Amino acid sequence: MASNFLHDRVAEGAILPVKPPSGRFFLNISQPLPAVLISNGVGITPMMAMAKACLLHGASRPLWFVHGVRNGEYHAFRTDVLALAQQNPQMRVYYRYSQPRSQDEGQYHSQGYADIDFIKTVIAPEIESVQGVPDAEYFLCGSPTFTESLLAGLREWGVSESRIFFESFGPAAKPAPTAPVSSDGTAPTAEVVFSQSGKTLSWHPEAGTILELAEANGLNPPYSCRQGICLTCMCAIAAGEVAYEEPPIGEPDPGSVLICVGKPKTPRVVLNL
Ligand code: FES
């Protein structure tokens, strides 16, 4: 929606109110641990910003830049990233083409995917040989399936959650049912009234968020990020209160809540939904 709006409706000279950058997907350039930036498709864009930040601020943080794409026809910023690496001796670039064309010869480093096997067999040993230990932080950005598969691979491999940062293009996968928000402040069970739909549902901790409760019972509220960022799921609350495991990044309007990350805090919650 945002991209289409910008392309179709915003012209040079337009003035837009914007928020400053926020979220958890950012590179701490002062951290000495190597950073492995792994992307596919247009997921390369935040990685470029991270690599540029290191160069701009003269950071000595070692970077491994791994990018997967079908072939040269779909490869954005190929030369831009190489130019950054030429100026930053701490940055190494690996381009992986899954279906290279004959004219791509010499434009990529190896054939295959930017997947967990490549990280384990090529990148990790290289980090170990350069740094002495295989420890690193991993930054993932790309299509939801790409990100989810790498995320699962890294976790299975034993990489700690604190070492993994990720962002997907497109709606995030539905998270697994979550534990109760907390023993304090969250109702053990609750009644959630969806006033516009005429449904009253029983909530318990295993039901997850209010959005998940609604979906499991045949309702289809709008959503996009499912992470409390985009405000797509925002709806007015007529009675009761909602609790969040962590304060959401997106700020709902007064009198409204984000049901994608919210759970009932009071025994009865009435939503205008
Ligand atoms: S779906 Fe994005 S904030 Fe809830």
Boltz pocket constraint, residues with backbone or C-beta under 6 A from the ligand:
constraints:
  - pocket:
      binder: B
      contacts: [[A, 222], [A, 223], [A, 224], [A, 225], [A, 226], [A, 227], [A, 228], [A, 229], [A, 230], [A, 231], [A, 232], [A, 233], [A, 234], [A, 250], [A, 258], [A, 259], [A, 260], [A, 261]]
      max_distance: 6.0
